[in-house]
Amino acid sequence: MRLLRIASFALASAMILGCSKDITGTTSDVPALAFVRYVHAMPDTGEVDVHLMDAVENLNFADPSTGYIPYRTVSTYTGINAGARHFRVFTNMQSTDINVVSQVIFDTTLTLAANTYYTILHTGLARAGATPHQHFVLITDTKPTVPANQVAIRAFVAATGVGPVDVYKTRDTVSATALPSSPSFSSVAFGAPTTYATFAPDSLVLRVFNSGTTAPTLSKILAPVGAAQQPLLDPVAGTRVGGTALTAFIFPAGVAGSPNKGVTAVSVVYGVDVRPPRQ
């Protein structure tokens, strides 16, 4: 019996070695990626979906808890193949009706460079005849180098209907808190982000006012504070964690009679531009 086992093992080994000569491996290069995030800044338009039409590729623009993209969404960056990419935006409206979710409201091709970060700002008004009409604004994001003892932030008016505005930095949302002597960002108008300003890590609220005034307050929303690195957990970007960079996107109220009619005031949504490094 022992001899039989040895013979069987030798035969199996020979078969494996013989087959190994026919096994060939293949390697593929990692594709050159561009990194994109999507900002839904159409105040008259409800939830949408965004898809790439030229190739099947994952786009992480939607809210993971719902699967759709509502007004005032600022997605995280997603890596996709660089080059000329065909985007199409569909209505969603939280519907399961094929006649609703198959409606294309925007169709365009963007040329994206490898190893470059972009914000795709979808702004304007989608309703027929409304101006400015909806369009994509492709913004190249040059990521700042943020020291470990600093936080960087910039402001960006994402759509017409608000601005120009002055933006002041305070530590909390208490109305009685005194404003600094001058705004952190002055006369911010629709069209382009400001330069970055840096601060020591701390709680941070950007208070928004019509330019040249300090009343009424249009918006005062606490920025994400983040979390320090812990054992087995990376640091989370926020204003209390050095090395973070954020963009404060300023959105107007929703258009009356539209799916966004419930958005009754100017609001600020903070997007993460740079995450703090691991220590």
Buried (B, 14 or more C-beta within 10 A) or exposed (E): EEEEEEEEEEEEEEEEEEEEEEEEEEEEEEEBBBBBBBBBBBBBBBBBBBBBEEEEEEBBBBEEEEEBBBBBBBBEBBBBBBBEBEBBBBBBBEBEEEEEBEBEBBEBEBEBEEEBBBBBBBBBBBBEEEEEEBEBBEBEBEEBEBEEEBBBBBBBBBBBBBBEBBBBBBEEEEEEEEBEEEBBBBEBEBEEBBEBBEEEBEBBBBBBBBBEEEEEBBBBBBBBBBBBBEEEEEBBBBBBBBBBBBBBBBBBBBBEEBBBBEBEEBBBBBBBBBBBEEE
